[in-house]
Amino acid sequence: MSHPAQDPVPVVVGVDVATAAVRVVCVDAAGRVLAEAGSPLPAPVRGPGGTSEQDASSWWPATAGALRRATSALPGLGREVRAVAVSATSGTLVPADAAGAPLGPALMYDDRRAADLNSLAQQAGSARWARLGLTVGPTAALGRIAWCVRAYGASSVRQVLHTPDLLGLRLTGAPVPADWSHALKSGYDARAGEWAGEVFDALGVPAGLLARVAAPGTESGTVCASAAAETGLPVGCSVRLGMTDGCAGQLATGAVSPGQFVGVLGTTYVLKGVARELPLDPTGALYSHRHPDGWWLPGGASNTGGEALAATDPARLPTLDAAAAGRGPASCVSYPLRRDGERFPFVSGDARGFLLGSPTDDVDRHRADLEGVAFLERLALERVSALGVEVSGPLYAAGGGSRSALWNRIRASVLDRPLRIVARAETAFGAALLAASGTLHPDLTSAAAAMTGAAEEVAPVKAEQAALEASYDRFRTELAARGWL
């Protein structure tokens, strides 16, 4: 007797539109990745005056192609997909006509052409930005919106779209709201729930240019027939609002509840966490996105991190790690800043790297550099705590640096708290969590608990903590003596 085929398990899809490529993951309710795919994007064109552009018309074909390859690898060939969410770089946008067709290239997150307009925006909204703990920097998307109006004309520019807004339009066949994460650097006040109208008035930006804004994870529409044909997603599949790449990467670690923080050790060091109330940092080192559930996501990015090891041949790192692990704490103290200036956990254009003492050899210097980044991480957590933000439990860890077992032990020992290493701390997975919120799971907290899975915990090495504490005291004293703290 034959039995009908069992329906495949429901899945959600997360899409990450990064600078170089689109990444898609298909995830079930338990967090298992059942299929994944990617598509390259054209490299940004960077020119004089700090311009940085990318062909916005490349986003949809790359996204649709990656979705088609991923959904075709699922047991149900995509019919089991319940929801999809898109995350992208923070501050990338494109001017568009009334139908949502790009009028020109996308202006990337690092484009500086509107630095003077951003300076005006900072002045025009100074009281508002102070209430939000924000600074409108030279690369903020806000100034580029005004630049688009001036460059293309108010009669031509009918909307300015962030990357997920444009892709949401293609997925649903209709305009979608902007999420308040991607809208942050475009002038959206997530505390008041409104655009900074006085700033846009000062810059000559028509109010009708600005999209409706909603919380990440909100349903913005459903997949239309034409998008289904191109992507393999089912018609009627829920399209949910995403968050910026950094925020989605944080969610992917499971750090989604108040008191939880994640240290991302990539080329630079980034600390992000969850706070019940909006913390205000008068130095501007820390700023906050809005959590999908209404809490806040304070964070800051240092100018050092994995870049501390940039001068070392990557092939030597495992050998240096092994030797340094057997050696114990370094005999010298390093602040391994490889560029000029620091932006977190303190702000100083004068900051420069330093070395206190003379290393005995390359192994000692390597260990000192690893410890220096850990000292910076501790200083960052102390800065957060000093602003009244609760930091509890293990520190979640992500980024390439978290693959070093030695570095993880040093960080745990310096912080005197365990490190929780998560396997899939990536933007596309975080977008999938947002897609699962309200579909496969009741909310984001339950989605993260069910889907982020088991993690490795690294405990402090008690025997090394006294020596590390003495070195940290020297590190902090030196920063203060140089006037940077």
C-alpha positions in Angstrom: 0.0 0.0 0.0 1.5 3.4 -1.0 1.5 6.4 1.3 1.4 10.0 0.2 4.7 11.9 0.2 5.2 13.8 3.4 5.3 17.5 3.1 8.7 19.0 3.5 9.4 20.9 6.7 8.7 24.7 6.6 11.7 26.9 6.0 12.5 30.6 6.0 15.0 32.4 3.8 17.5 35.0 4.7 19.2 37.2 2.1 22.3 39.2 2.6 23.2 41.8 -0.1 26.8 42.6 0.8 29.2 44.8 -1.2 30.7 42.0 -3.2 28.0 39.3 -3.4 24.5 38.2 -2.5 24.2 35.4 0.0 21.0 33.3 0.6 20.4 30.7 3.3 17.3 28.5 3.7 16.7 27.5 7.4 14.2 25.4 9.2 12.6 26.1 12.6 15.4 24.3 14.4 18.1 26.4 12.7 19.3 23.8 10.3 20.6 25.3 7.0 18.9 23.1 4.3 20.2 25.0 1.3 22.4 28.1 0.5 23.6 29.9 -2.6 25.4 33.0 -3.7 25.8 35.4 -6.6 28.6 37.9 -7.2 28.0 41.6 -7.5 30.0 44.1 -9.5 32.7 45.8 -7.6 31.9 49.4 -6.4 33.5 52.1 -8.5 35.3 54.5 -6.3 36.3 57.9 -7.7 37.6 61.4 -6.8 36.0 63.2 -3.9 35.2 60.0 -2.1 32.5 58.8 -4.5 31.5 55.1 -4.3 28.9 53.7 -6.6 27.5 50.3 -7.6 25.2 49.3 -10.4 21.8 49.0 -8.6 20.3 47.2 -11.5 22.6 44.2 -10.6 20.9 43.7 -7.2 17.8 42.0 -8.4 19.3 39.5 -11.0 21.9 38.5 -8.5 19.3 38.1 -5.7 16.8 36.2 -7.9 19.5 33.9 -9.2 20.8 33.0 -5.8 17.2 32.4 -4.5 16.5 30.2 -7.6 19.6 28.1 -6.9 18.9 27.8 -3.2 15.2 27.0 -3.5 15.8 24.4 -6.2 18.0 22.6 -3.8 15.3 22.3 -1.2 13.3 19.0 -0.9 10.1 20.7 -1.9 11.8 22.9 -4.5 10.8 26.0 -2.7 7.2 25.4 -2.0 8.0 25.0 1.7 9.3 28.5 2.1 7.1 30.5 4.5 8.9 33.9 4.6 11.9 35.8 3.3 13.8 38.8 4.7 16.6 40.9 3.2 19.5 42.6 4.9 22.1 44.8 3.3 24.8 47.4 3.9 23.9 50.3 6.1 23.4 53.6 4.2 23.5 52.3 0.6 20.7 53.9 -1.4 19.6 54.7 -5.0 17.4 57.5 -6.5 14.4 56.1 -8.3 11.4 57.2 -10.4 7.8 56.7 -9.4 7.8 53.1 -10.5 10.9 52.3 -8.4 13.3 52.1 -11.4 16.8 53.4 -10.5 17.7 56.7 -12.1 21.4 56.0 -11.8 24.0 54.0 -9.8 23.5 53.3 -6.1 25.5 55.5 -3.8 27.3 53.2 -1.4 27.6 53.3 2.4 31.1 54.8 2.2 30.3 57.5 -0.3 31.5 60.9 0.9 30.2 63.2 -1.8 27.6 64.7 0.5 29.9 65.4 3.4 29.0 69.1 3.3 25.3 68.4 3.2 25.7 66.0 6.2 27.4 68.8 8.1 24.4 71.0 7.4 22.1 68.1 8.5 24.0 67.8 11.8 23.5 71.5 12.5 19.8 71.6 11.5 18.9 68.6 13.7 21.4 69.1 16.5 18.8 68.9 19.3 17.2 65.8 17.8 20.6 64.0 17.3 21.5 64.8 20.9 18.4 63.1 22.1 19.2 60.1 20.0 22.9 60.0 20.8 23.7 60.2 17.1 26.1 62.2 15.0 25.6 62.8 11.3 29.0 61.8 9.9 30.5 62.5 6.4 29.2 59.2 4.9 25.7 59.3 6.4 23.0 58.5 3.8 21.0 61.6 4.9 23.1 64.0 3.0 23.1 61.8 -0.1 19.3 61.9 -0.2 19.6 65.7 -0.6 22.4 65.3 -3.1 20.2 63.1 -5.3 17.4 65.7 -5.3 19.9 68.4 -6.4 21.7 66.2 -8.9 18.6 64.6 -10.6 15.9 67.2 -9.9 13.0 67.0 -7.6 10.7 66.3 -10.5 12.7 63.2 -11.5 13.5 61.7 -8.1 10.2 60.4 -6.7 11.7 58.1 -4.1 15.1 57.2 -2.6 15.4 53.5 -1.9 17.6 51.5 0.4 18.8 48.2 -1.0 16.0 46.1 0.7 13.4 48.6 -0.3 14.2 48.1 -4.0 14.3 44.3 -3.6 11.1 44.3 -1.6 9.5 46.1 -4.5 10.6 43.4 -6.9 9.6 40.6 -4.5 6.1 41.9 -3.8 5.4 43.9 -7.0 4.4 47.0 -4.9 6.2 49.6 -2.7 7.2 48.4 0.7 8.0 50.3 3.9 11.6 50.9 4.9 12.7 49.2 8.1 13.9 51.5 10.9 17.3 49.9 10.9 18.2 50.7 7.3 16.5 54.1 7.7 18.6 55.1 10.7 21.4 56.8 8.8 18.9 58.3 6.3 17.4 60.6 9.0 14.8 58.5 10.7 14.2 59.1 14.4 13.3 55.7 15.8 12.7 57.1 19.3 10.0 59.5 18.1 8.8 57.3 15.2 9.3 59.9 12.5 11.6 61.3 9.9 13.6 64.4 11.0 11.3 66.8 9.1 13.1 69.9 10.1 16.4 68.6 8.7 14.9 67.6 5.4 13.2 71.0 5.2 16.6 72.6 5.7 18.1 70.5 3.0 15.3 71.1 0.5 14.1 67.5 0.4 10.4 67.0 -0.4 8.5 65.2 2.3 6.9 62.8 -0.2 10.3 61.4 -1.0 10.5 59.6 2.3 9.0 56.1 2.7 6.7 54.8 5.4 8.9 53.1 8.1 8.1 49.9 10.1 9.8 47.6 12.6 12.2 44.9 11.3 10.4 41.6 11.0 7.1 43.3 10.0 5.3 41.7 7.0 5.7 44.2 4.1 3.8 42.1 1.5 3.8 38.7 -0.2 5.7 37.3 -3.1 4.0 38.2 -6.4 3.7 35.8 -9.4 6.5 37.4 -11.5 9.0 37.2 -8.5 7.9 33.6 -7.8 8.7 32.6 -11.4 12.2 34.1 -11.1 13.2 33.0 -7.6 11.4 29.7 -6.9 9.7 31.2 -3.9 6.0 30.4 -3.7 3.4 32.9 -4.6 2.0 34.4 -1.4 5.1 33.8 0.7 5.5 36.4 3.4 8.1 39.2 2.7 9.4 40.5 6.0 11.5 43.6 6.7 15.2 43.0 7.5 17.9 44.9 9.3 21.3 46.3 8.4 24.1 43.8 8.0 25.7 44.5 11.4 22.4 44.2 13.2 21.5 41.0 11.4 24.9 39.6 12.2 24.3 40.3 15.9 20.9 38.6 15.8 22.5 35.5 14.3 24.7 35.0 17.4 21.5 34.8 19.5 22.3 38.0 21.4 18.7 39.4 21.2 17.7 40.0 24.8 18.6 42.9 27.2 22.1 42.4 28.8 23.4 40.2 25.9 26.4 41.5 24.0 28.5 40.2 21.1 32.1 41.0 20.3 32.8 40.7 16.5 36.5 40.3 15.9 37.0 40.9 12.1 39.3 43.3 10.5 38.1 45.8 13.1 36.5 45.1 16.5 32.8 45.7 16.9 30.8 45.5 20.1 27.0 45.3 19.8 24.3 44.4 22.4 20.8 44.9 23.7 19.7 47.6 26.2 16.2 48.2 27.7 16.7 52.0 27.5 18.5 54.2 24.9 22.0 54.9 26.2 23.4 58.4 25.4 27.1 58.6 24.9 28.3 62.3 24.9 31.5 61.3 23.2 29.7 59.8 20.2 31.7 56.5 20.5 28.5 54.5 21.0 25.3 54.8 19.1 22.1 52.7 18.9 19.8 51.1 16.4 16.3 50.2 17.5 15.6 46.6 18.4 12.6 45.0 16.5 10.8 44.6 19.8 11.4 48.3 20.8 14.5 47.9 22.9 17.8 49.4 21.8 20.9 48.0 20.1 23.9 50.0 21.3 27.2 49.4 19.5 30.5 50.8 18.5 33.3 49.9 16.1 37.0 50.3 16.9 39.8 51.0 14.4 41.7 48.0 15.5 40.9 44.3 15.7 42.1 41.5 13.4 44.0 44.2 11.6 46.5 44.0 14.5 47.9 40.9 12.8 47.9 42.3 9.2 51.7 42.4 9.0 52.0 38.7 10.0 52.0 36.0 7.3 48.7 34.2 7.8 50.5 30.9 7.3 52.5 31.6 10.5 49.5 32.4 12.7 48.8 28.8 13.8 52.5 28.3 14.8 52.6 31.6 16.6 49.4 30.8 18.4 50.7 27.4 19.6 54.0 28.8 20.8 52.3 31.8 22.5 49.8 29.5 24.2 52.6 27.6 25.9 54.4 30.8 26.8 51.7 32.5 28.9 51.0 36.2 29.2 53.3 38.6 27.2 56.1 40.5 28.9 55.1 43.7 27.2 51.9 45.7 26.6 50.6 46.5 23.1 47.9 48.8 21.7 48.0 47.4 18.2 46.4 50.2 16.3 47.7 50.1 12.7 46.1 53.4 11.5 45.7 56.9 12.8 42.9 57.7 15.2 40.4 55.7 17.2 36.6 55.8 17.3 35.6 53.3 19.9 35.6 52.8 22.9 37.1 56.3 23.0 37.2 58.9 20.3 40.5 60.5 19.4 42.0 61.6 16.1 45.4 61.7 17.8 45.4 58.1 18.9 48.3 56.0 17.7 49.4 52.4 18.5 52.1 51.9 21.1 54.2 49.2 22.7 55.3 49.4 26.4 58.4 47.3 26.9 60.4 45.3 24.5 59.1 41.8 23.3 61.6 39.0 23.7 60.8 37.6 20.3 58.1 37.4 17.6 56.0 35.0 19.8 56.0 37.5 22.7 55.0 40.3 20.4 52.3 38.2 18.8 50.8 37.4 22.2 51.0 41.1 23.2 49.0 42.1 20.2 46.3 39.5 20.9 46.2 40.7 24.5 46.0 44.4 23.3 42.8 43.7 21.4 41.4 41.9 24.4 42.2 44.9 26.6 40.4 47.1 24.1 37.4 44.8 24.3 37.4 45.1 28.1 37.6 48.8 27.9 34.6 48.8 25.5 32.5 46.7 27.9 33.5 49.0 30.7 32.4 52.0 28.7 29.0 50.4 28.0 28.6 49.6 31.7 29.6 53.2 32.7 26.7 54.5 30.5 24.3 52.5 32.7 23.8 49.5 30.3 23.5 46.0 31.8 26.0 43.5 30.5 25.2 40.0 31.7 26.2 36.4 31.0 28.8 35.2 28.5 30.0 37.5 25.8 28.9 36.1 22.4 31.8 36.0 20.0 31.8 36.2 16.2 34.1 37.1 13.3 37.3 35.6 11.9 39.3 36.2 15.1 37.0 33.9 17.0 38.5 31.0 15.1 41.7 31.4 17.2 41.4 29.2 20.3 44.2 31.1 22.0 42.6 34.5 21.3 39.3 33.3 22.7 41.0 32.1 25.9 42.9 35.4 26.3 39.6 37.4 25.7 37.7 35.3 28.3 40.5 35.7 30.8 40.9 39.4 30.4 37.1 39.9 30.6 36.7 37.4 33.4 33.6 36.1 31.7 33.0 33.1 29.3 33.0 33.6 25.6 30.2 31.9 23.6 31.3 31.0 20.1 28.5 30.7 17.6 28.9 28.8 14.4 26.7 30.7 12.0 27.0 34.3 13.1 26.4 35.7 9.6 24.1 38.3 8.2 22.0 36.0 6.0 21.2 33.8 9.0 20.2 36.8 11.0 17.8 37.8 8.2 16.4 34.3 8.4 15.7 34.8 12.1 13.7 37.9 11.2 11.8 36.0 8.6 11.0 33.3 11.2 9.7 35.8 13.7 5.9 35.6 13.5 6.0 32.8 11.0 7.9 29.7 12.3 8.1 31.2 15.8 6.0 33.6 17.8 8.7 36.3 18.1 12.4 37.1 17.6 13.4 35.9 21.1 11.9 32.5 20.6 13.2 32.2 17.1 16.8 33.0 18.3 16.5 30.5 21.2 15.3 27.7 18.9 17.5 28.4 15.8 20.9 29.6 16.9 21.7 26.2 18.4 24.4 25.0 20.7 27.6 27.1 21.0 31.1 26.4 22.3 31.9 28.2 25.6 35.4 29.2 26.4 36.2 29.8 30.1 38.7 32.2 31.6 42.2 30.8 32.4 42.4 31.7 36.1 46.2 31.0 36.3 46.9 33.8 33.8 44.5 36.5 35.1 46.8 38.2 37.6 49.4 38.9 35.0 46.8 40.0 32.5 45.2 42.3 35.1 48.6 44.0 35.7 49.1 44.5 31.9 45.6 45.9 31.5 46.2 48.4 34.3 49.4 49.5 32.4 47.4 49.7 29.1 44.6 51.8 30.6 47.1 54.1 32.5 49.0 54.8 29.3 45.8 55.7 27.4 44.9 58.1 30.1 48.4 59.6 30.3 48.2 60.3 26.5 44.9 62.1 27.0 42.8 59.7 25.0 40.6 58.6 27.9 
